[in-house]
Amino acid sequence: MVFKTRLTLAFGLFTLTLCVLFAALLVESLTELEDHLVETFLIQEATYLISRYQQDPVQAVLPDLGQLKGYFSSADSLPQWLVELAPGYHQTEEFHVLVSEIDDRLYLYLVYDESRGVLDQQESTLLLFMGLLILVVLIIGLLLARYQANLLAKPINVLASQVDRVNTANPEITPLSSNDEIGRLSWAYADLVARLREFIEREQAFTRYASHELMTPLSIMRNNLELLQHQDTSPEIQQRAVTRMREAVQRMQQQIEVFLMLAREERMQSNVQAIDWQQLLGDVKNRFAQMELHIELSDPGEVHANELAVHTIVENILSNVVRHGQQHNGRTEAWLKVHANGLEVSNLASESADQKSAGYGLGHEINRKLCQAVGWQFKTNEDGGRFTARVEFG
């Protein structure tokens, strides 16, 4: 059963319940009103008859109208069941009786036959009218309920339609503008879909990063494996090949760890420590021994960050320099400066370097993501053939 139908039935049942309760309350109110009017009428009639009797007993004519009858206690026609009633007002299922004392030996009995009353005579008409009234109110209530159900279900249908049309490759939901529970539900769905989209983007980025960054260590391992396959390779060369393969495996392990941290909803707040720039720059210089790398360390102060992320940022920048920098005497020359506000690497770009190429741009994207993860900013600039990559500490 759809939501609109359930809502309409709920409204209809509520309307029907209210109508039945109102009808029952109305009938009960009319009955109580009739009883009160009858009692008042009998008291007034008894007062009048007693007054007439006291003035002239002959003039006191008792009513005998079928619906209302009067008796004196001295009358032979007095029904036996009336004799047993004490002075006062009495009510049975069929009769209203008022017993009034005229003197010590005489009582006046007024009997009103309820079965001949207006309400009882019109009972079937009244019930029919109440039934028709309930039916009309119920129909109007169902129509209003259906209309209201359509209004309430409209934003739900809009939200459901958006969810059905979500593109799994690029999921997105536009939240509703209403400020009610359904609006808040749509915002929750939109937030969930946004996190899902970010997760997909991180997964896709992980694939791009891994395929891009792992090519170099895999190439090193492949070349050294081919070198080891030659039987005439000297033990010294074999040892260097094994060392290079071990370094390549270590580098792959570090890169995969960094990419997994980027792929998860983390800001690399784990393993945060003060960066030892002397050691880090020394490792970098050894790692890029094929470069003419000029390092300037000018009182950077104490910088706290994820050491693996910082190491990866510096290595990625220098790797791009090696791939795309201008060579002089077979070596790429670069300048690395570390100061209190950040670090920067500058080099002369080669004439064939295309900064918009996939590899070049992806390297910058990796650095930008890593810097964002540790709370830093990554910027690049080219001026007159000189390329500068700058990392600004948070």
Secondary structure, 3 states (H helix, E strand, C coil): CCHHHHHHHHHHHHHHHHHHHHHHHHHHHHHHHHHHHHHHHHHHHHHHHHHHHHHCCCCCCCCECCCEEEEECCCCCCCHHHHCCCCEEEECCCEEEEEEEEECCEEEEEEEEHHHCHHHHCHHHHHHHHHHHHHHHHHHHHHHHHHHHHHHHHHHHHHHHHHHCCCCCCCCCCCCCCCCHHHHHHHHHHHHHHHHHHHHHHHHHHHHHHHHHCHHHHHHHHHHHHHHHCCCCCHHHHHHHHHHHHHHHHHHHHHHHHHHHHHCCCCCCCCEEECCHHHHHHHHHHHCCCCEEEEEECCCCCCEEEHHHHHHHHHHHHHHHHHHECEECCEEEEEEEEECCEEEEEEEECCCCCCCCHHHHHHHHHHHHHHHHCCCEEEEEEECCEEEEEEECC
